[in-house]
Amino acid sequence: MHKLQTISTFEITISKNFLAKVQDFLKEHMDIGVITILTLVALFSFMFYYTNGLGLKYNDARSHLDIGRRVVEGLKPGIAQLGSVWLPLPHVLMIPTIWSDFFWHTGLSGALVSMLSFVATGYLVYLFLKRYNVGILGQIVGVGVMASNINTLYLTSTAMTELLLLATMTAGVYYLIVWAKDEKIINLVKSAFWIMLATITRYDGWFLFAIAALLIGAIVLKKRKIHAIEGNLILFATLAGFGIFLWFLWNLLIFNDPLYFIFGPYSAHAQQAQLKAAGELPTIGNFYLSLKTYLFAMMYNSYTYPAIVGLIGLVALWFDRKIDYCVRIASIALFAPFVFNILALYLGHSVLFLPEIIGNTWFNVRYGLMMVPTLAIAFGYIVDRSKNYRWVLLGLFFLISFFSFISYDAVTIDDALYGASQKNVSEVSGWLRENTKSKEGYILISAASHDAVIFSSGLPMKKFIHEGTGAYWDYAVEDPDKWASWIVLRTHDVNDLTFREIQDAQGFKNFELVDHYPFADIYQLKPEYRVSVITKPILGKLK
């Protein structure tokens, strides 16, 4: 009997020693392990969705790639091609690779940014949980919730801008809570830097900038250092707001109007005005519907169970007295995407459609993805704190994740394939590829309306005369038969800039309709006028 007890004690000691060694090993190598696994997951996601033909399904993804390409190639290449429709950072980051046809047409130039952002965001989730004194299991779970989300994985494989925003915003908030704890100026500067990058990625970053500034003031007041408020806020606002200042300056210098990005013909305001006139902005002035719409978008992107557990975790985190109070105040910034999107819907600055909830199709449902890192952090936190229920929480999560994977349950994919974000341009782009590739001559087209056609055609950017080509465009819309061999437009649709500009042009009569498609029509210059049409760049430095 004594011998058996000795053996049992020995086995327990061995087990404890082994577990202690495993724990020490994980602590020592956790950082590199998290980064390595996230990198492998990102690479696998790109390969999987690219080989399945899904990586370029979003028309906006193709437009983002085209914007980057126009900076380095076309009839009028240059930095001005960044335009004013979208904020510039995603396209600037593409420039080192977008000159390669391979990186352009595979979408890898943009997906590379998304993949790096995915790795950074996952690693930041891990750092957040360490900062909240969450154990190794909770850290792994939090990263796993973010990294196993199919909606996140899909957008990681695309040239969309959501992952870059997640990375920059999450980094900005992380260094904000670090500063709230240690009050080191360098961490406030780091927070400001990442938030500045967020402000030139998507407009969500502008709201985070304002929220962070308010929280900094509140934290300094809480620490009863009133004399330091002005200095801290000036330092933060100067750096974090620098991107916003540059964007106003950019619009003034390029478009002669600092507010061009707000009220210009291609702005979100102009698009929302059309939707409002058509009665397609039901959330405007309706707070309940705005809240309901974004809550469902968040649930669809995060999945209902992780979202509910995550929300409970956020409440628990706020009341956790073991976490420094100022850190909890700074953590409020994690809610910035939630508040921003609800306000944007309520004020009519954004539109989001969810079948059976609002609208008849999917549109912009990916906006709900903005809360995934926050919910992942909260999920990891609650698993760590709920020692009696952690395995139940994990078991349900694994079960739901399993069924999500085998059923390909991802609203971002549904949106890309069937929603308003998807437009079938294959017929138009296919015709252009087959009938113009080996022939000289230019194609007159509006990039604002048909960027996906330009990308999908596989033709070089210098083949197209669009509104960003300066004098080429000005001359072509005045005398289309002198400059263009083909025209792509939506006939009788004044929202199509090409049609609006050339509908009364005498030269337009010298074109014949060669194909009519649901998305656009294709016109070709009649044979008798082709002799005098310009087919090579002649404007030189005057362009």
Steps between C-alpha positions, in 0.01 A plus 500: 500500500779738598676414175191591296469834678866572429450423130190722485682786670792457261266508198325813624837668557614404151174633352529830685863539399416420140212748491719764661767446235240520222364821648848650528576400141178662376570819692850520358401431138142629493571815300683329216252213508199730464660693214609182320158333522319818392737535204434143388124550537516820293698332221266201495196730486633687199586181314166339584278789396711591197497145362124490561455820298370704793790735569392756239122473525451836670487770233645742753805273534562533127454876521755525781751307291435722198556817702840373608583394144408840353765660719773307316350427156257664259466799272554733794669312785590676820410550863195709405334176388434424867195721450251599768245218515691286748763591756853441368694268733377163359595607148832654603597169661430322170741715299816292569339192340213620279732569203521121455221362280503186715447690824237719333286235334521239775403766754808407703614862514198588713463161669858524625401811697193319634702192598758704690215688666336171599820384668542834676140507623517146634826577678348814649207297636761287677678810636172644625425182695850499651444860606174394670693227688320220317663156518646302210175312429303824477766653277487204262119503497482874428739473206315189384163675499640770272708270280231235449232746391420415137396857420837625623683224314321581175572873512861415585527354149368813327613853416224648718599756764328360810794296630740794477253709696467228764878484541556876527202564728579207729865610525392855580269386780759255636764768548233727646434251782874449548540877541201510737689260725859624488452864383809479279487760223652256250189281527272799444705580190469139378124513551479826308711359217280194447181701530642742242546204264142394572377848401653460153365148458125541560283772651431278802846610609385862521242407760759301696722808496224706665412229753865445593550873557201508738625194687848650538344808658290282732800290605716804576215650704456173688866509596447860618764639271293784357812694406601213268176487300598769252846356433378142459213596271712729283765231462244233416285714270797638307622155397173305493324777308782555251350254251167683508678831438690349207177369347340846505821644353512230232145577385580872493815454292368235258131591471508867609251426777597374848150349535500328162512155661181588694289670235666400171314309226653166605471552876299287740276805548411500130429126505289530816302785342404270211403224742296739710315626194419139412382428856792265567623660824246372755738536796534877468343664805398160640726412792328170581536373143861622485582317824317186390666500158853529634439251781389241246796583273730450799330170586522376141870582480601382848239221522230526764656290775847664506332841474271440800778351712728783391249767600464336842879494523521872425258577784697275735826663394365845580409397855824309562671691781819301444548704182619856550209744476676723249572196284129423505422857396745473209341166403178685417672585171443137399133596457580777250409293188167401657398857582636640173306261277172554685541879480594479131184301425284732711636816336473354150877499438507124450281227356482137603258239368420164658233279338191456718625776730544798271512508119464212256865410456837499675690828496788618719427224751876472552483817714396269784848349487640808675402358840664157455832587676312659792274197540797264466680681782188485717443131422854411604459709815174331608642152437790585730280641775222235480699212641191291577345542156798546268480151347128541433570835332780348294303188409214706360743724313678204336165345405371820339833563324499146362156541344593846369799355318324200348208718384718790372288731715638845422288806422797678344518226237122522447534875453784457251316232300136607514474845656504849359879503544516246218434593139541258214740680270642186340302542177616857439860438609511175302389676181767768546770242563410294192437788260744776596809334649687454173375821338625855529271764640361633825191408700301794637350404836415647840718346770254619764225288344696215343824444688415132539470474121844655456656256745320189375586569136864421570602786269779744590386818673647710217234354271229704675403865483315579822424808708841476669699534176484878487514650150438161338160488668421865428572459128335159476164603643497801267596303188464129585544387139845664489633334816312179576456182299255354753269643765356325805205665672146456627288653226250763621636484856617847601668351808751350257748784453599392149141504375432831673801660334462365144125455454479820294844474338488492121774238487292253705280452194796343323489200735283192468361287781672161474375340819244571770535349846308550826795681654622712206494550125797484264535733204756469222617767259356441155756371244493813284621717790781279629765639267525833682455380860794545738639167619825598673586749777578836343449752779839441663572732786192708417272222624 
